[in-house]
Amino acid sequence: MPQPACPLWLKIVLIAVGLIPILISHQAYAVATESELRGSRPNVILVITDDQGYAPLGRVGHPWIQTPNLDQLYDQSTRFDRFLVSPTCAPTRSALMTGRHPMKNGVTHTILERERMTLDAVTLPETLKKVGYTSAIFGKWHLGDEDAYQPNARGFDESFIHGAGGIGQAYNCSCADAPGNKYFDPVIRHNGTFVQTKGFCTDVFFDAAIDWIETTSRKDSPFFAYIATNAPHSPYIAPEKNAKRFLDLGLSEGESGFYGMIENIDENMGRLAKAMARLNLEKNTILIFMSDNGSAGNGLGRIGKAIGTTPDGKKLVAYNAGMKGTKGSPDEGGVRVPFLVRWDDKIQAGNQVDQIAAHIDLFPTLADFAGAELPTGQVEGRSLLSLIADPDATWDDRYLVTHCGRWPTGAEPNDFQYKKFAIRNQRYRFVDNSQLFDMQSDPGQTQNVIESHPEVVAAMRKA
């Protein structure tokens, strides 16, 4: 029996539905090509949080933290899923500012004047200044507190920072914050002059950054805004409204402060996004979000164990995305952080890059966007433009080196060469000269396979 003819309207619907996968696949990559991105001179806003790490974000699977604004940014960005930094604060920051490994910047610790970035380094803002950028920093610098090491002497036109490695932090050396400084109403060093502020520190830094961005965006030249929160670094103190939610769930005061600070950061990221929209900056500004090292939250000493309970009796378990290690560790959990790159209509939203990348890559990447020349012989990182434009672009494997440093002052550094260090390529992580982990089959680093792969170990020892 003949089949009835398919109505024209149904044919159109079927064709349209069939085209959806094709259209999606054609939109899988950036709106702009690599060559179009290079030298495009966008504004850049870089936000880096302190000790947050990879796991405390809703989109990466954290089961109970609420980060709606960062989750939205995650969806709007090309994200690097294996972005690696140093295990502690100052080393990462020096790598961002120079494009080379921290020890070559003279940074081997976070205190005791061993956080001072060598004065012969050419910094990222100095490089951007040569092609017309205006630069500002808000929050944590942590690369030297003496005048010669201050941001204003290292290429920043505007500096609004606390001292040392944290608000109120002081040691018996020349690198320290204002005595007795607090997270609420902190004293801030603004272009060399100490000023009293009002409010919670993260809010204060975002207020100042948004004001500066609004003023600077009216000018003809592009800008680089570096917003470096001291939160959620210890002491774990958050605004009452942010901490209360976690206290009500049974978390300790410290744990509530840590997660409360992250939710406060999320609120400020929402304020920043609204300011960018209000100022029509979304289509000429790159927004980058990252953290400086692995998570250091108070509850992470109890990974996998309950640290609270929901009203309906569900246990809240300390979460680290299945990774081994936290801040201060050369393992994956000590150095893996989110790295989100958003630029509307230029960089494709929703792409994920699985190739390993690192803090040393930020400098050459932003220089590439800006059309700036790299300082001769300094930069060890690679521009990420090709991966931002196409996550499947050809990308040669390489070795990324991690070292915690922090040997006792006065000790022989060579005695600590193979202590608290790691070498990572796309597949393997080699730790402390005695452990090898296959990060593809064993991302949680549960099985030492060093005996099974002597050729891999030999190559990594030569790296």
QUILIN-V560860 format. One record per residue. N is the residue number from 1. SS is DSSP state (alpha for helix, beta for strand, coil for the rest). OMEGA is omega as a letter, one per 30 degrees, with the letter a starting at -180 (NA if undefined). D_FIRST is the distance of its C-alpha to the first C-alpha in whole Angstrom. Layout:
n->(N;N)
ss->(SS;SS)
omega->(OMEGA;OMEGA)
d_first->(D_FIRST;D_FIRST)
This chain:
n->(1;2;3;4;5;6;7;8;9;10;11;12;13;14;15;16;17;18;19;20;21;22;23;24;25;26;27;28;29;30;31;32;33;34;35;36;37;38;39;40;41;42;43;44;45;46;47;48;49;50;51;52;53;54;55;56;57;58;59;60;61;62;63;64;65;66;67;68;69;70;71;72;73;74;75;76;77;78;79;80;81;82;83;84;85;86;87;88;89;90;91;92;93;94;95;96;97;98;99;100;101;102;103;104;105;106;107;108;109;110;111;112;113;114;115;116;117;118;119;120;121;122;123;124;125;126;127;128;129;130;131;132;133;134;135;136;137;138;139;140;141;142;143;144;145;146;147;148;149;150;151;152;153;154;155;156;157;158;159;160;161;162;163;164;165;166;167;168;169;170;171;172;173;174;175;176;177;178;179;180;181;182;183;184;185;186;187;188;189;190;191;192;193;194;195;196;197;198;199;200;201;202;203;204;205;206;207;208;209;210;211;212;213;214;215;216;217;218;219;220;221;222;223;224;225;226;227;228;229;230;231;232;233;234;235;236;237;238;239;240;241;242;243;244;245;246;247;248;249;250;251;252;253;254;255;256;257;258;259;260;261;262;263;264;265;266;267;268;269;270;271;272;273;274;275;276;277;278;279;280;281;282;283;284;285;286;287;288;289;290;291;292;293;294;295;296;297;298;299;300;301;302;303;304;305;306;307;308;309;310;311;312;313;314;315;316;317;318;319;320;321;322;323;324;325;326;327;328;329;330;331;332;333;334;335;336;337;338;339;340;341;342;343;344;345;346;347;348;349;350;351;352;353;354;355;356;357;358;359;360;361;362;363;364;365;366;367;368;369;370;371;372;373;374;375;376;377;378;379;380;381;382;383;384;385;386;387;388;389;390;391;392;393;394;395;396;397;398;399;400;401;402;403;404;405;406;407;408;409;410;411;412;413;414;415;416;417;418;419;420;421;422;423;424;425;426;427;428;429;430;431;432;433;434;435;436;437;438;439;440;441;442;443;444;445;446;447;448;449;450;451;452;453;454;455;456;457;458;459;460;461;462;463)
ss->(coil;coil;coil;coil;coil;coil;coil;alpha;alpha;alpha;alpha;alpha;alpha;alpha;alpha;alpha;alpha;alpha;alpha;alpha;alpha;alpha;alpha;alpha;alpha;alpha;coil;coil;coil;coil;coil;coil;coil;alpha;alpha;alpha;alpha;coil;coil;coil;coil;coil;beta;beta;beta;beta;beta;beta;beta;coil;coil;coil;coil;coil;coil;coil;coil;alpha;alpha;alpha;coil;coil;coil;coil;coil;coil;coil;alpha;alpha;alpha;alpha;alpha;alpha;alpha;alpha;alpha;coil;beta;beta;beta;beta;beta;beta;beta;coil;coil;coil;coil;alpha;alpha;alpha;alpha;alpha;alpha;alpha;alpha;alpha;alpha;coil;coil;coil;alpha;alpha;alpha;alpha;coil;coil;coil;coil;coil;coil;coil;coil;coil;coil;coil;coil;coil;coil;coil;coil;coil;coil;alpha;alpha;alpha;alpha;alpha;alpha;coil;coil;coil;coil;beta;beta;beta;beta;beta;beta;beta;coil;coil;coil;coil;coil;coil;alpha;alpha;alpha;coil;alpha;alpha;alpha;coil;coil;coil;coil;beta;beta;beta;beta;beta;coil;coil;coil;coil;coil;coil;coil;coil;coil;coil;coil;coil;coil;coil;coil;coil;coil;coil;coil;coil;coil;beta;coil;coil;beta;beta;beta;beta;coil;coil;beta;beta;beta;beta;coil;coil;coil;beta;alpha;alpha;alpha;alpha;alpha;alpha;alpha;alpha;alpha;alpha;alpha;alpha;alpha;alpha;alpha;alpha;coil;coil;coil;coil;coil;coil;beta;beta;beta;beta;beta;beta;coil;coil;coil;coil;coil;coil;coil;coil;coil;coil;coil;alpha;alpha;alpha;alpha;alpha;alpha;alpha;alpha;coil;coil;coil;coil;coil;alpha;alpha;alpha;alpha;alpha;alpha;alpha;alpha;alpha;alpha;alpha;alpha;alpha;alpha;alpha;alpha;alpha;alpha;alpha;alpha;alpha;alpha;alpha;alpha;alpha;alpha;coil;coil;coil;coil;coil;coil;beta;beta;beta;beta;beta;beta;beta;coil;coil;coil;coil;coil;coil;alpha;alpha;alpha;alpha;alpha;coil;coil;coil;beta;beta;beta;beta;coil;coil;coil;coil;coil;beta;beta;beta;coil;coil;coil;coil;coil;coil;coil;coil;coil;coil;coil;coil;coil;coil;alpha;alpha;alpha;alpha;beta;beta;beta;beta;beta;beta;beta;coil;coil;coil;coil;coil;coil;coil;coil;coil;beta;beta;coil;coil;coil;beta;beta;coil;alpha;alpha;alpha;alpha;alpha;alpha;alpha;alpha;alpha;alpha;alpha;coil;coil;coil;coil;coil;coil;coil;coil;coil;coil;coil;coil;coil;coil;alpha;alpha;alpha;alpha;alpha;coil;coil;coil;coil;coil;coil;coil;coil;coil;coil;beta;beta;beta;beta;coil;coil;coil;coil;coil;coil;coil;coil;coil;alpha;alpha;alpha;alpha;coil;coil;coil;coil;beta;beta;beta;beta;coil;coil;coil;beta;beta;beta;beta;coil;coil;coil;beta;beta;beta;beta;coil;coil;coil;coil;coil;coil;coil;coil;coil;coil;coil;alpha;alpha;alpha;coil;alpha;alpha;alpha;alpha;alpha;alpha;alpha;alpha;alpha;coil)
omega->(a;l;l;l;l;l;a;a;a;l;a;l;a;l;a;l;l;a;a;l;l;a;l;a;a;l;a;a;a;l;l;l;l;a;l;l;a;l;a;l;l;l;l;l;l;l;l;l;a;l;l;a;a;a;a;l;l;a;l;l;l;a;a;l;a;a;a;a;l;l;l;l;l;a;a;a;l;a;l;a;l;a;a;l;l;a;l;a;a;l;l;a;l;l;l;a;a;a;l;a;a;a;l;l;a;a;a;a;l;a;l;l;l;l;a;a;a;a;l;l;l;a;l;l;l;l;l;l;a;l;l;a;l;a;l;l;l;l;a;l;l;l;l;a;l;a;a;a;a;a;l;l;a;l;l;l;a;a;a;a;l;a;l;a;l;l;a;a;l;l;a;l;a;a;a;l;l;a;l;a;a;l;l;a;a;l;a;l;a;a;l;a;l;a;l;l;l;l;l;a;a;l;a;a;l;l;a;a;a;l;a;l;a;l;a;a;l;a;a;a;l;a;l;l;a;a;a;a;l;l;g;l;l;f;a;a;a;l;a;a;l;a;a;a;a;l;l;l;l;l;l;l;l;l;l;l;a;a;l;l;l;l;l;l;l;l;l;l;l;l;l;l;l;l;l;l;a;a;a;a;a;a;l;a;l;l;a;l;l;l;a;l;l;a;a;a;a;a;a;l;a;a;l;l;a;l;l;a;l;l;a;l;l;a;l;a;l;a;l;l;l;a;l;l;l;a;l;a;l;l;a;a;l;a;a;a;l;l;a;a;a;l;a;l;l;a;a;l;l;l;l;l;a;l;l;l;a;l;a;a;a;a;a;l;a;l;l;l;a;a;a;l;l;l;a;l;a;a;l;a;l;l;l;a;a;l;l;l;a;a;l;l;l;a;a;l;a;l;l;a;l;l;a;a;l;l;a;l;a;l;l;a;a;l;a;a;a;l;a;l;l;l;a;l;a;a;a;l;a;a;l;l;a;a;l;a;l;a;l;a;a;a;l;l;a;a;l;a;a;a;a;a;a;a;l;a;a;l;a;l;l;a;NA)
d_first->(0;4;6;9;12;15;18;21;23;21;21;25;26;24;26;29;29;28;31;34;34;35;38;39;40;42;44;45;48;51;51;54;55;58;59;59;60;63;66;64;67;65;67;67;68;68;68;69;70;73;72;68;67;63;62;63;60;57;54;56;55;58;57;60;61;60;60;58;59;59;56;55;57;55;52;53;55;54;56;58;57;60;62;66;69;73;73;76;76;79;78;74;76;78;75;73;76;77;74;76;76;78;81;82;82;85;83;83;84;83;87;90;90;87;85;86;84;86;88;87;83;81;79;76;77;80;77;75;78;79;76;76;75;77;77;77;77;77;78;79;80;82;83;87;89;92;92;91;88;87;83;85;87;84;82;81;82;81;82;82;82;84;86;85;82;82;83;87;87;90;92;95;94;94;90;90;88;91;93;91;88;85;81;82;84;85;87;85;87;86;87;90;91;90;89;88;85;83;80;78;78;75;74;78;76;73;75;77;74;72;75;76;72;73;76;75;72;73;75;74;74;71;72;72;72;73;72;74;74;76;74;73;76;78;80;77;78;75;75;75;72;70;72;72;68;69;72;70;68;71;71;75;77;76;73;72;74;72;68;70;71;68;66;69;68;64;66;68;65;63;66;66;62;63;66;64;62;64;66;63;64;60;59;63;63;63;63;63;64;65;68;71;71;69;69;72;71;74;71;70;73;71;67;65;67;67;69;68;66;63;64;61;63;61;63;63;64;65;63;63;60;60;63;66;69;70;73;76;73;72;69;66;66;70;68;65;64;61;61;59;59;58;58;55;53;55;54;51;51;49;50;52;54;55;57;61;63;66;69;71;68;68;71;69;66;68;70;67;65;69;70;73;74;75;79;80;79;79;75;73;70;67;65;62;60;58;56;56;54;52;52;51;54;56;59;61;62;66;68;69;72;73;77;78;82;84;87;90;92;95;93;92;88;88;88;85;83;80;80;78;76;72;70;67;64;60;60;64;66;70;72;76;76;75;71;68;65;61;60;56;56;59;59;62;64;64;65;68;66;69;70;67;67;70;69;68;71;73;71;71;75;76;74)
